[in-house]
Amino acid sequence: MRQTQKDKSLSSNSIFGLSLSLIAPAIYALIIGPVFLKPKVDELTYILISFGVFWVLALGMLFFTLKIEKLSLITIGWQRLSLKWIFAAIGIGILLSLLVPVFTLLISMIIPSSQAGTIVEVTSSFSWWVIFLSVITAGITEEILFRGYPLERLLARFENKWVGACTCFGFFVAIHAAGWNFAHIVGVVIPLGIALTSLYLWRRNLMFVMIVHIMIDIPLVFMALMA
């Protein structure tokens, strides 16, 4: 049975946890990384450090939930997934990945964009293993930081799914603003962010959205190999 966090005495912990899961990665992605770190290191080093930061934050949220809040990981959606739903997640992820080129084409007719900050530019600039690490990092850490923990805590506190959904969605879009151009944000990040948030609200299962997220991004690895 799902455990919920209704006790108001936990609110201060929840506020700190929300800051760690939403505000901390946004500050790094939008300010600390591009302004202070990126000018001092080469591109590959910067990317690997960024991966490390997100893994530290995501694992920190698991530690925070277990040791500080003293709650089960079930309270952030960390639950077992049946074989049926594993295949369902894979199928949904593949379907959404096939829609990415459609979204990209449609938005390119409305918003002209430069080559920088596009899927083609990214996959042609880095080795396949960097893209693979990016896919795994995004699929796991972003779901912990921007879906599982904050959505569950906001749902428990406000009992209004729209408050949590819009808050988490806003931060998810914001962290992608530093690495992608405006057309990609509007045409790909926003619709996929809505889809992933909706899927989490539907299943309330972190593993489910992790698989979907990874399946959406995995074609980038093959694009990098071909490039």
TAQUI-V145518 format. One record per residue. N is the residue number from 1. RES is the residue in three letters. OMEGA is omega in whole degrees, 0 to 359 (999 if undefined). D_CENTER is the distance of its C-alpha to the mean C-alpha in Angstrom with 2 decimals. Layout:
# TAQUI-V145518
<<N:RES:OMEGA:D_CENTER> <N:RES:OMEGA:D_CENTER>>
This chain:
# TAQUI-V145518
<<1:MET:183:26.03> <2:ARG:174:22.91> <3:GLN:179:23.39> <4:THR:184:22.76> <5:GLN:183:22.94> <6:LYS:186:25.77> <7:ASP:183:27.82> <8:LYS:179:28.01> <9:SER:179:28.88> <10:LEU:187:25.27> <11:SER:180:24.13> <12:SER:176:24.44> <13:ASN:180:22.28> <14:SER:179:19.64> <15:ILE:178:19.84> <16:PHE:179:19.46> <17:GLY:178:16.51> <18:LEU:177:14.75> <19:SER:181:15.71> <20:LEU:184:14.37> <21:SER:184:10.88> <22:LEU:187:10.60> <23:ILE:182:13.52> <24:ALA:178:13.69> <25:PRO:179:10.55> <26:ALA:178:11.51> <27:ILE:179:15.04> <28:TYR:186:14.37> <29:ALA:186:12.39> <30:LEU:186:14.96> <31:ILE:187:18.09> <32:ILE:182:18.64> <33:GLY:185:17.15> <34:PRO:185:18.61> <35:VAL:187:21.70> <36:PHE:185:22.92> <37:LEU:187:21.54> <38:LYS:180:21.19> <39:PRO:187:24.88> <40:LYS:182:26.14> <41:VAL:177:24.64> <42:ASP:188:24.35> <43:GLU:182:21.27> <44:LEU:178:20.58> <45:THR:179:21.06> <46:TYR:181:18.73> <47:ILE:181:15.88> <48:LEU:176:16.71> <49:ILE:179:16.99> <50:SER:175:13.55> <51:PHE:181:12.23> <52:GLY:179:14.59> <53:VAL:182:13.56> <54:PHE:176:9.97> <55:TRP:179:11.73> <56:VAL:179:14.35> <57:LEU:181:12.31> <58:ALA:178:10.53> <59:LEU:176:14.03> <60:GLY:178:15.56> <61:MET:177:13.96> <62:LEU:178:15.49> <63:PHE:181:18.71> <64:PHE:180:18.76> <65:THR:184:18.54> <66:LEU:191:21.24> <67:LYS:182:23.56> <68:ILE:177:23.39> <69:GLU:182:22.70> <70:LYS:179:24.48> <71:LEU:176:22.55> <72:SER:176:21.55> <73:LEU:174:18.01> <74:ILE:182:18.84> <75:THR:173:18.32> <76:ILE:175:14.54> <77:GLY:182:14.60> <78:TRP:183:15.30> <79:GLN:177:18.03> <80:ARG:182:19.86> <81:LEU:180:19.36> <82:SER:180:22.55> <83:LEU:179:23.34> <84:LYS:183:23.59> <85:TRP:173:20.04> <86:ILE:178:18.76> <87:PHE:177:20.62> <88:ALA:179:19.48> <89:ALA:178:15.78> <90:ILE:180:16.84> <91:GLY:179:18.92> <92:ILE:179:16.45> <93:GLY:178:13.96> <94:ILE:179:17.02> <95:LEU:180:18.14> <96:LEU:178:15.05> <97:SER:178:15.12> <98:LEU:179:18.78> <99:LEU:182:18.13> <100:VAL:178:16.21> <101:PRO:178:19.64> <102:VAL:177:21.16> <103:PHE:182:18.77> <104:THR:180:19.34> <105:LEU:182:23.07> <106:LEU:183:23.40> <107:ILE:179:21.72> <108:SER:177:23.78> <109:MET:183:26.86> <110:ILE:183:26.05> <111:ILE:176:24.33> <112:PRO:181:25.80> <113:SER:177:23.59> <114:SER:179:24.42> <115:GLN:182:23.51> <116:ALA:176:21.38> <117:GLY:177:17.64> <118:THR:178:17.82> <119:ILE:181:16.66> <120:VAL:181:20.29> <121:GLU:182:20.61> <122:VAL:183:17.66> <123:THR:179:18.71> <124:SER:184:22.30> <125:SER:185:21.89> <126:PHE:178:20.44> <127:SER:183:21.59> <128:TRP:184:20.07> <129:TRP:176:19.27> <130:VAL:178:17.16> <131:ILE:179:15.17> <132:PHE:177:15.06> <133:LEU:179:13.81> <134:SER:181:11.05> <135:VAL:181:10.13> <136:ILE:180:10.47> <137:THR:181:8.75> <138:ALA:184:5.42> <139:GLY:182:6.21> <140:ILE:187:7.38> <141:THR:181:6.42> <142:GLU:179:2.83> <143:GLU:175:4.72> <144:ILE:187:7.57> <145:LEU:188:6.99> <146:PHE:177:5.80> <147:ARG:188:7.42> <148:GLY:184:10.02> <149:TYR:187:11.78> <150:PRO:180:11.89> <151:LEU:180:12.48> <152:GLU:181:15.15> <153:ARG:179:16.78> <154:LEU:176:17.00> <155:LEU:180:18.31> <156:ALA:184:20.81> <157:ARG:186:21.95> <158:PHE:182:22.29> <159:GLU:179:22.65> <160:ASN:186:21.33> <161:LYS:183:18.21> <162:TRP:176:18.12> <163:VAL:180:17.96> <164:GLY:183:14.88> <165:ALA:182:13.18> <166:CYS:179:14.13> <167:THR:182:13.31> <168:CYS:178:9.69> <169:PHE:180:9.39> <170:GLY:179:11.37> <171:PHE:178:9.45> <172:PHE:179:6.17> <173:VAL:184:8.94> <174:ALA:184:10.81> <175:ILE:178:8.92> <176:HIS:184:9.20> <177:ALA:184:12.81> <178:ALA:187:14.17> <179:GLY:183:13.67> <180:TRP:179:14.31> <181:ASN:187:17.39> <182:PHE:181:17.92> <183:ALA:179:18.70> <184:HIS:179:15.47> <185:ILE:183:13.52> <186:VAL:188:15.95> <187:GLY:184:16.44> <188:VAL:185:13.17> <189:VAL:183:10.04> <190:ILE:180:11.71> <191:PRO:179:13.06> <192:LEU:175:10.13> <193:GLY:176:8.10> <194:ILE:181:11.37> <195:ALA:182:11.72> <196:LEU:178:8.68> <197:THR:179:9.68> <198:SER:179:13.20> <199:LEU:178:12.90> <200:TYR:178:11.76> <201:LEU:180:14.66> <202:TRP:186:16.85> <203:ARG:185:16.55> <204:ARG:183:15.28> <205:ASN:185:14.34> <206:LEU:180:11.33> <207:MET:181:12.75> <208:PHE:182:13.11> <209:VAL:175:9.59> <210:MET:180:8.74> <211:ILE:179:11.76> <212:VAL:182:11.11> <213:HIS:180:7.85> <214:ILE:180:10.01> <215:MET:176:12.95> <216:ILE:187:11.68> <217:ASP:188:11.15> <218:ILE:176:14.15> <219:PRO:178:16.76> <220:LEU:179:15.81> <221:VAL:180:17.48> <222:PHE:175:20.58> <223:MET:178:20.69> <224:ALA:178:20.76> <225:LEU:180:23.48> <226:MET:179:25.50> <227:ALA:999:25.22>>
